[in-house]
Amino acid sequence: MKKTLLLFFTMISFTLSAQTTHNLDWSFNSADQDTTIEVGDTVEWTWSGSGTHNLLRLTGPETGFGVDATRYPSGHVYSYTFTTVGVNTYECSPHPDSMYGTITVTSTAGISENNLLSFEMYPNPASDVLTVQLPTGTEKAEVSVFDYTGRLVTSKIISSNDTSIDVQKLSNGIYLIRVSSDAKIGAQRFIKN
């Protein structure tokens, strides 16, 4: 009887903790893919359309993800199971302006909606100044800008009266912007051109 109960609870536990596979198209129409998953989830990209593509990790804690620079034709499938909480950015190196994305990995307990900071930014792409629009009720926030290697390149405290970030001196490329305020945090990608 004890063995039967143990087996029963093990099966229920396994069923409740079953992870998800997220299927994404990987083609010239794959700009700004933004996917949030839980630790242990798998993301599967399927190459489609014309041309050959790769999928390379730019930033993030998941070091084994997106390390093959080989370009594959339509029909190729790449899958990766994410095991580390954090924000991972990726691109197709021959087509970085039209094929890129972000995988945000949360703990299996999830991140409370109350801890997410939703913000707008414009223009994107930006050449001189990037404006960050904070949500109503948020008076100030810390803005951090990271390059493709994950290195902090600039940071600034913004307020409802001063919402601009000078990006003129940044090299052209894809950057991650993190905005945090009162135990809330949000992240998005922008392109400097």
Backbone torsions as a table, in degrees:
resi	resn	phi	psi	omega
1	MET	NA	-43.6	179.6
2	LYS	-62.9	-39.8	179.0
3	LYS	-65.0	-38.9	179.1
4	THR	-64.4	-44.7	177.9
5	LEU	-63.2	-43.2	179.0
6	LEU	-60.6	-45.1	178.9
7	LEU	-63.1	-42.3	178.8
8	PHE	-60.0	-49.3	-179.4
9	PHE	-68.5	-32.4	175.6
10	THR	-64.3	-42.8	179.6
11	MET	-66.6	-40.5	177.8
12	ILE	-63.8	-43.9	179.8
13	SER	-61.2	-43.9	179.9
14	PHE	-64.2	-41.6	-179.8
15	THR	-64.3	-42.6	-178.4
16	LEU	-69.0	-27.8	-177.8
17	SER	-99.1	10.3	179.6
18	ALA	-57.7	136.9	-176.5
19	GLN	-93.9	169.0	-173.5
20	THR	-111.0	146.7	170.7
21	THR	-105.3	126.5	179.7
22	HIS	-104.5	122.4	-177.5
23	ASN	-99.7	125.4	-179.5
24	LEU	-124.8	140.5	173.0
25	ASP	-77.3	141.1	178.9
26	TRP	-126.2	96.4	-176.7
27	SER	-151.4	-172.6	179.1
28	PHE	-64.2	-13.2	177.9
29	ASN	-97.7	22.1	-174.8
30	SER	-102.9	31.2	-179.8
31	ALA	-72.1	136.0	172.7
32	ASP	58.9	45.3	172.3
33	GLN	-67.0	130.5	-178.5
34	ASP	-133.5	106.7	-174.2
35	THR	-125.8	132.8	175.4
36	THR	-110.5	128.4	-177.5
37	ILE	-132.9	175.4	175.3
38	GLU	-104.9	157.8	174.9
39	VAL	-53.7	133.5	-179.9
40	GLY	94.9	-12.9	176.5
41	ASP	-74.1	154.0	178.4
42	THR	-111.7	138.6	172.5
43	VAL	-111.6	132.9	-179.2
44	GLU	-122.5	118.3	177.7
45	TRP	-100.7	134.4	177.1
46	THR	-117.5	120.9	180.0
47	TRP	-68.5	135.5	176.8
48	SER	-144.6	168.6	179.3
49	GLY	78.6	-160.0	-175.7
50	SER	-95.8	168.4	176.1
51	GLY	83.1	175.8	176.3
52	THR	-116.8	146.1	-173.7
53	HIS	-140.2	159.1	168.9
54	ASN	-126.1	178.7	177.5
55	LEU	-139.9	108.7	-175.0
56	LEU	-117.5	136.2	175.7
57	ARG	-70.5	133.4	175.5
58	LEU	-100.2	-54.4	-178.7
59	THR	-139.9	163.1	174.2
60	GLY	125.0	166.5	-174.4
61	PRO	-80.0	-13.3	-174.7
62	GLU	-85.0	88.5	-169.6
63	THR	-72.8	-21.8	-178.9
64	GLY	-88.5	-2.1	-174.9
65	PHE	-90.0	134.9	172.5
66	GLY	62.9	48.6	-176.7
67	VAL	-107.3	-1.6	-178.2
68	ASP	-96.7	111.9	-177.9
69	ALA	-83.7	-1.4	179.6
70	THR	-62.7	137.2	178.7
71	ARG	-93.3	130.0	-176.6
72	TYR	-117.6	152.4	179.0
73	PRO	-83.9	177.6	176.9
74	SER	-53.3	140.7	-179.7
75	GLY	101.3	-19.5	178.7
76	HIS	-67.2	144.9	178.2
77	VAL	-125.6	131.2	175.0
78	TYR	-123.0	129.8	177.3
79	SER	-130.5	150.1	-179.8
80	TYR	-146.6	136.1	176.2
81	THR	-99.9	120.2	-174.9
82	PHE	-87.2	132.5	-175.1
83	THR	-122.5	-1.2	-175.4
84	THR	-126.4	131.5	178.1
85	VAL	-66.7	136.8	176.7
86	GLY	150.9	-178.6	-179.2
87	VAL	-106.2	124.0	-179.3
88	ASN	-117.2	127.2	177.6
89	THR	-108.4	151.0	-177.6
90	TYR	-149.8	164.4	178.1
91	GLU	-157.2	168.6	167.3
92	CYS	-94.6	115.0	-171.9
93	SER	-61.4	-33.6	175.9
94	PRO	-74.3	-18.3	-175.3
95	HIS	-134.2	56.0	-173.1
96	PRO	-67.8	-19.9	-179.4
97	ASP	-84.2	-18.5	-177.9
98	SER	-120.2	-6.2	-179.1
99	MET	-137.3	97.4	178.8
100	TYR	-159.7	163.7	-179.2
101	GLY	-169.6	179.6	-179.6
102	THR	-135.5	132.7	171.6
103	ILE	-112.5	116.0	176.1
104	THR	-100.9	119.4	-177.6
105	VAL	-103.5	123.0	179.0
106	THR	-107.9	163.0	176.3
107	SER	-68.0	159.0	-176.9
108	THR	-63.0	-21.9	175.7
109	ALA	-74.0	-17.3	179.4
110	GLY	83.0	164.5	176.4
111	ILE	-103.9	128.5	179.8
112	SER	-61.5	139.7	176.2
113	GLU	-57.3	-26.8	179.7
114	ASN	-68.1	-17.2	-178.5
115	ASN	-98.6	-3.5	179.6
116	LEU	-90.0	132.6	177.5
117	LEU	-104.2	114.8	179.0
118	SER	-93.8	129.0	-179.9
119	PHE	-144.0	159.7	175.9
120	GLU	-110.8	152.1	173.8
121	MET	-144.0	149.6	-178.2
122	TYR	-162.1	158.8	-12.8
123	PRO	-73.8	160.1	175.6
124	ASN	-141.3	108.2	10.4
125	PRO	-70.8	157.1	179.1
126	ALA	-124.0	148.2	177.6
127	SER	-116.5	-34.7	-177.4
128	ASP	-117.9	-55.4	-174.1
129	VAL	-131.5	135.5	174.6
130	LEU	-110.4	127.2	179.8
131	THR	-101.3	129.6	178.0
132	VAL	-108.4	120.1	179.6
133	GLN	-100.4	111.2	-179.3
134	LEU	-76.7	153.2	177.7
135	PRO	-67.8	156.8	178.5
136	THR	-55.0	134.0	179.1
137	GLY	93.9	-10.5	177.1
138	THR	-96.8	113.9	-175.1
139	GLU	-84.0	-39.7	179.4
140	LYS	-147.8	159.5	-178.6
141	ALA	-156.0	156.1	173.5
142	GLU	-94.9	128.3	178.6
143	VAL	-111.0	126.1	177.9
144	SER	-121.1	136.0	179.7
145	VAL	-115.7	127.8	-178.3
146	PHE	-117.3	142.5	176.6
147	ASP	-84.5	-175.8	-175.3
148	TYR	-66.5	-16.3	177.1
149	THR	-90.3	-4.2	-177.8
150	GLY	90.8	5.2	-179.5
151	ARG	-80.5	132.5	175.9
152	LEU	-67.6	122.7	-178.7
153	VAL	-105.7	-25.6	175.4
154	THR	-164.0	155.1	173.9
155	SER	-149.0	158.0	-176.3
156	LYS	-161.9	145.4	170.5
157	ILE	-89.0	123.2	177.9
158	ILE	-110.1	161.6	177.0
159	SER	-137.7	177.0	179.4
160	SER	-63.8	-19.9	178.3
161	ASN	-92.3	-19.0	-177.1
162	ASP	-136.0	93.7	-172.7
163	THR	-111.1	9.9	-174.7
164	SER	-101.4	145.4	176.2
165	ILE	-120.0	125.0	178.7
166	ASP	-77.5	115.4	179.3
167	VAL	-114.8	8.8	-175.0
168	GLN	-58.8	-37.9	-176.1
169	LYS	-84.4	-5.6	178.5
170	LEU	-74.2	146.8	174.3
171	SER	-69.4	153.5	176.9
172	ASN	-61.8	140.5	179.0
173	GLY	155.6	-169.9	-179.1
174	ILE	-101.4	133.3	-178.8
175	TYR	-128.0	154.7	174.1
176	LEU	-106.5	131.1	177.7
177	ILE	-112.8	128.6	178.3
178	ARG	-115.1	129.5	-179.8
179	VAL	-120.1	125.6	-179.7
180	SER	-131.7	142.2	-179.2
181	SER	-159.5	128.3	174.8
182	ASP	48.0	56.2	177.3
183	ALA	63.9	14.8	174.1
184	LYS	-112.6	148.6	-177.9
185	ILE	-144.5	145.1	175.7
186	GLY	-143.3	155.6	-179.7
187	ALA	-143.7	144.2	175.2
188	GLN	-147.3	167.5	178.1
189	ARG	-108.8	145.6	170.9
190	PHE	-136.5	159.4	-178.4
191	ILE	-109.1	129.9	173.7
192	LYS	-98.9	124.4	177.4
193	ASN	-128.4	NA	NA
